Every structure is written in C-alpha cells, then in structure tokens.
Amino acid sequence: MQRLRQAGFAGMYFLFPGVPRAVREKALKCVPLRCAALDEAIVSTAVMRDLVPDADEHLAWLQAQAPCDEAMAARLARSPAYPPQKLLDFYGSTSGVEHYVQALLDGGQ
C-alpha cells in the first residue's frame, strides 16, 4: 500500500509544467491515481501561471485529458496565481518541490 501511495504522489510531478509532453503522456498512462494526479497538476499549474510561460497551453492540455470531474478541473484551473513567496511557503514542506519552484523563480535555470 505504501508503494502505491508513493507512486501516486510522485506521479503528479510528471504532469507539472516544464515536463516534456511525451513524458507527460507516458506518465498519464501508468500513474496509479490518475484523477488525483490530474487535479494536482491542474491546480499546481494554475497557481504557478505567472512563472510558467506556457501555463494556459499546459492547462488546456491537462483539461483535455478527461479529468474525472470536469467541473472540479475547471474550477481548479481558475485558481489564482500565487506570488513567489507564497509558492515557496506552499511547496516548502514537500520534499523536492521547493527546488522546482525556486528554479522557476530563477528563470528556469
């Protein structure tokens, strides 16, 4: 059960902005918690929209992947963008993600 939980949690990161489309497509075929991964990726993309140049394109792709609850996905996609410090505070407790956010803040370096 622990491995399934870990795989499900890790799966959403393959759907984050900046991941090549081919990788996202492959991940979506095998992520064990597809619905949760899509919802998490949608809200994460929405709150990072000010840092991600192609956020709207990425959100459209995620929503086209048939989320389990389309109304919820649409609502998550309208989440307000977070200012940089709030992003760091929000993701700071999640192992590894704070480095991803900091890289976006540093201009993708």
C-alpha positions, 0 to 999 in steps of 0.5 A, spaced: 500 500 500 505 504 501 508 503 494 502 505 491 501 511 495 508 513 493 507 512 486 501 516 486 504 522 489 510 522 485 506 521 479 503 528 479 510 531 478 510 528 471 504 532 469 507 539 472 509 544 467 516 544 464 515 536 463 516 534 456 509 532 453 511 525 451 513 524 458 507 527 460 503 522 456 507 516 458 506 518 465 498 519 464 498 512 462 501 508 468 500 513 474 496 509 479 491 515 481 490 518 475 484 523 477 488 525 483 494 526 479 490 530 474 487 535 479 494 536 482 497 538 476 491 542 474 491 546 480 499 546 481 499 549 474 494 554 475 497 557 481 504 557 478 501 561 471 505 567 472 512 563 472 510 558 467 510 561 460 506 556 457 501 555 463 494 556 459 497 551 453 499 546 459 492 547 462 488 546 456 492 540 455 491 537 462 483 539 461 483 535 455 485 529 458 478 527 461 479 529 468 474 525 472 470 531 474 470 536 469 467 541 473 472 540 479 478 541 473 475 547 471 474 550 477 481 548 479 484 551 473 481 558 475 485 558 481 489 564 482 496 565 481 500 565 487 506 570 488 513 567 489 513 567 496 507 564 497 509 558 492 515 557 496 511 557 503 506 552 499 511 547 496 516 548 502 514 542 506 514 537 500 520 534 499 523 536 492 518 541 490 521 547 493 527 546 488 522 546 482 519 552 484 525 556 486 528 554 479 522 557 476 523 563 480 530 563 477 528 563 470 528 556 469 535 555 470 
